[in-house]
Every structure is written in C-alpha cells, then in structure tokens.
Amino acid sequence: MDKGEIMKNKSTLLVDDQCVLCSKTMQFIINNGGEEKFDFLSIYSDEGKKLLTESGFPANYDQSIVLFENGKVYVKSGAVLRVLKRLKGAFPLLYGLKLVPRKIRDSIYDLISKHRHEVFK
C-alpha cells in the first residue's frame, strides 16, 4: 500500500512538530489507537503547507492542529474532539464536550496554543 492509499484510508492531522506539547499530544494519540486512524504531518512540511493552501488556509498557518477527515477540515477544539472520538478506551466519551459552545472551547484552546512554546519546554 503506497502513501496515497494510506492517506485515503486515514484522516490526516497536521501538527506543530516544533512544539513539545504538540509532539507529546501526537505521541499520546499514537499510544491510544491513533496510529491506525491518523496520518501525521508537520504543519511546516511542504505536504502540510500544500494541504493548508488547498483548503483555503495561508501556507504559514500554525495557530492550531488541523484535521482533514472525510473531506472536511476541523481546527482547534473541533479537531481535538474529533480525534478523541476515535481513540481507544474512554476517550470517546470526551466528545460530549461538543455540547460546550465552540467559542468557549476555542478560547481555552487559543489560550493554551498562545503559550505552547514558552510553557511547554
């Protein structure tokens, strides 16, 4: 199976691989069943930038993880909840946080994201 076929069968998650928190989160996803469900790309890679621009984002977008799933694009808390929904164990139960208004969820996400390079070293 070549990479093109894999990308069709899995969702693609763009992550900031220069961020310790983001890298640890990616490892957490892999350790909880995500390896078979997600392809991971650096948000800074040529392939990542191409996916971003094809989806209407600027090529230098790095404000959140970006999930490409079934032809749709999810960012910030929406992407996080979609990922949790597909993990093993009790993590899919956290998808219930979708009931919290997106503005509130994304505000919390933005606060963490804003400081991710300083706090998480």
Buried (B, 14 or more C-beta within 10 A) or exposed (E): EEEEEEBEEBBBBBBBBEBEBBBEBBEEBBEBBBEEBBBBBBBBEEBBBEBBEEBEBEEEBBBBBBBBBEEEBBBBBBBBBBBBBBBEEEBEEBBEEBEEEEEEBBEEBBEEBEEBBEEBE
